[in-house]
Amino acid sequence: VLKRYEYETQSWKMEIFGDCALVTFMIRYRGTIRDLDFDVRSRVTAFLVKHEGEWKIVHEHWSRLPKPMP
C-alpha cells in the first residue's frame, strides 16, 4: 500500500530534568499511499523518562501545521 515514503526532521530541542526529558522537533514526511500523494509538516513533542539506564518515551504529541499559502 505504501509505495514511497521519506521524511526529514529539524529544529531539535532537548531539555533534561533529572530522569525526565522533554524533546521537541519539526518533521516533514511525504510519500505515496494507494496512489495518493501526501506532504505533511508537524511539530512533535515527546516526554521521556529514564528507566534502568535507558530513555523511554512515555508520551508524544503531534500537531499538524497548516500548509503555507502558494
Contacts in CASP RR format, 6 or more apart in sequence:
PFRMAT RR
TARGET T0000
AUTHOR 0000-0000-0000
METHOD contacts of the structure
MODEL  1
VLKRYEYETQSWKMEIFGDCALVTFMIRYRGTIRDLDFDVRSRVTAFLVK
HEGEWKIVHEHWSRLPKPMP
1 33 0 8 1.000
1 34 0 8 1.000
2 31 0 8 1.000
2 32 0 8 1.000
2 33 0 8 1.000
3 31 0 8 1.000
3 32 0 8 1.000
3 33 0 8 1.000
3 35 0 8 1.000
4 31 0 8 1.000
4 32 0 8 1.000
5 29 0 8 1.000
5 30 0 8 1.000
5 31 0 8 1.000
5 32 0 8 1.000
6 29 0 8 1.000
6 30 0 8 1.000
6 31 0 8 1.000
7 27 0 8 1.000
7 28 0 8 1.000
7 29 0 8 1.000
7 30 0 8 1.000
8 27 0 8 1.000
8 28 0 8 1.000
9 25 0 8 1.000
9 26 0 8 1.000
9 27 0 8 1.000
10 25 0 8 1.000
10 26 0 8 1.000
11 24 0 8 1.000
11 25 0 8 1.000
11 26 0 8 1.000
12 23 0 8 1.000
12 24 0 8 1.000
12 25 0 8 1.000
13 23 0 8 1.000
13 24 0 8 1.000
13 25 0 8 1.000
14 21 0 8 1.000
14 22 0 8 1.000
14 23 0 8 1.000
15 21 0 8 1.000
15 22 0 8 1.000
15 23 0 8 1.000
18 50 0 8 1.000
19 49 0 8 1.000
19 50 0 8 1.000
19 51 0 8 1.000
20 47 0 8 1.000
20 48 0 8 1.000
20 49 0 8 1.000
20 50 0 8 1.000
21 47 0 8 1.000
21 48 0 8 1.000
21 49 0 8 1.000
21 50 0 8 1.000
21 55 0 8 1.000
22 45 0 8 1.000
22 46 0 8 1.000
22 47 0 8 1.000
22 48 0 8 1.000
23 45 0 8 1.000
23 46 0 8 1.000
23 47 0 8 1.000
23 48 0 8 1.000
24 43 0 8 1.000
24 44 0 8 1.000
24 45 0 8 1.000
24 46 0 8 1.000
25 43 0 8 1.000
25 44 0 8 1.000
26 41 0 8 1.000
26 42 0 8 1.000
26 43 0 8 1.000
26 44 0 8 1.000
27 41 0 8 1.000
27 42 0 8 1.000
27 44 0 8 1.000
28 39 0 8 1.000
28 40 0 8 1.000
28 41 0 8 1.000
28 42 0 8 1.000
29 38 0 8 1.000
29 39 0 8 1.000
29 40 0 8 1.000
29 42 0 8 1.000
30 37 0 8 1.000
30 38 0 8 1.000
30 39 0 8 1.000
30 40 0 8 1.000
31 37 0 8 1.000
31 38 0 8 1.000
31 39 0 8 1.000
32 38 0 8 1.000
40 64 0 8 1.000
41 64 0 8 1.000
41 65 0 8 1.000
41 67 0 8 1.000
42 62 0 8 1.000
42 63 0 8 1.000
42 64 0 8 1.000
42 65 0 8 1.000
43 62 0 8 1.000
43 63 0 8 1.000
43 65 0 8 1.000
44 60 0 8 1.000
44 61 0 8 1.000
44 62 0 8 1.000
44 63 0 8 1.000
45 60 0 8 1.000
45 61 0 8 1.000
45 63 0 8 1.000
46 57 0 8 1.000
46 59 0 8 1.000
46 60 0 8 1.000
46 61 0 8 1.000
47 57 0 8 1.000
47 58 0 8 1.000
47 59 0 8 1.000
47 60 0 8 1.000
48 55 0 8 1.000
48 56 0 8 1.000
48 57 0 8 1.000
48 58 0 8 1.000
49 55 0 8 1.000
49 56 0 8 1.000
49 58 0 8 1.000
50 56 0 8 1.000
END
